[in-house]
Amino acid sequence: MTRNVKSQTWTPPDDGLSLTPDNGPLLKVEDVCLHFRASNGIVRAVDNVSFSLDHGRSLAIIGESGCGKTSLARAILRLLPRNVETYTGRVFLDGTDVMTFDEERFRRDVRWVKMSMVSQAAMNSLNPVLKVGQQVAEPLLLDHRATKQEAVERAREVFGIVGIPAAFLDRYAFELSGGMRQRAIIAMALVASPILAILDEPTSALDVLTQANIMNALKKIKKELNLSFILITHDIATSSELADEVVCMYAGQIVEHSRADPFYREPLHPYARKLMASVPTLRIHKKPEFIPGQPPSLLNPPEGCRFAPRCLDRFERCQEEPPLFIRGNTSVKCWLHERD
């Protein structure tokens, strides 16, 4: 069982980043590009992506594998590999452009302190020779943010938040089940009291019951902490459990950004419609559809609309790259909506 999450043992330091929590979005991403060098060319993993997220909201980023979802998260948190060719754009957190920070300041004041990430494959994120409690407490010991005793007590506290018995602090990762390991790395992401947590496939490789338990824990954390989430997934059913808004990515670009309710009922972009049509339904007898063809190579993406080669609604204008058209509370990158 989870419990109330107000900390009595540790208070995060005031680092001056919480500048304008009521006067603008929590996170604003502007024209972010992240390209990688490969042996056969440049991979355009994230290509001019822009979006914003308000305080206390959850954003699901969905799309097929290889569309740039995880690369976008890594761009926001500056978790970059050595083969970066291009890394540009602006990332505002509470009104502060954190892209202007040097690496040391970003590590000290932003990464894991204000923004944290739950990576895929929990077992790969945990050191097998260190006790789980030590690993969860570690972010608080860096830069002397807390004493060892305070860090251990805070780790015990977040274990209670995510539903892990305190006795598991002294266990190793191999002694935990898959669901408990997943909860442990969620606790690790929460230990420094961030204002934004990025969850990369948090329920992948887990059984259905464990997935449901993890999602229920996340919903409770979101409600009690007023924490904002970015949920990266290709599981549309899972994303609908937590999302207030949805971003649909294709070939390194955002093709639709919408509030969750209208998106799950009737998405506007042809690719998003095909994704929704591929999900089996419980109450409506409907045969799931599939998307013809395969995603393009990000080494050499198509000119114009990147989805056009697979789109059944394509026409001559699709040879040009469409802008994002604003339709109510939805933005959609498709020429079909130019005159809606």
Buried (B, 14 or more C-beta within 10 A) or exposed (E): EBEEBEEEBBEBEEEEBBEEEEEBBBBBBBEBBBBBEEEEBBBBBBBBBBBBBBBBBBBBBBBBEBBBBBBBBBBBBBBBEEEBBBBEBBBBBBBBEBBEBEEEEBBBBBBBBBBBBBBBBBBEBBEEEEBBBBBBBBBBBBEEBBEEEBBBBBBBBBBBBBBBEEEBBEBBBEEBEEBBBBBBBBBBBBBBBBBBBBBBBBBBEBEEEBBBBBBEBBBBBBEBBEBBBBBBBBBBEBBBBBBBBBBBBBBBBBBBBBBBBBBBEEBBBBBBBBBBBEBEEEEEEEEEEEBEEEBBBBEEBBEBBBBBBBBEEBEEBBEEBBEBBEBEEBBBBBBBBEEE
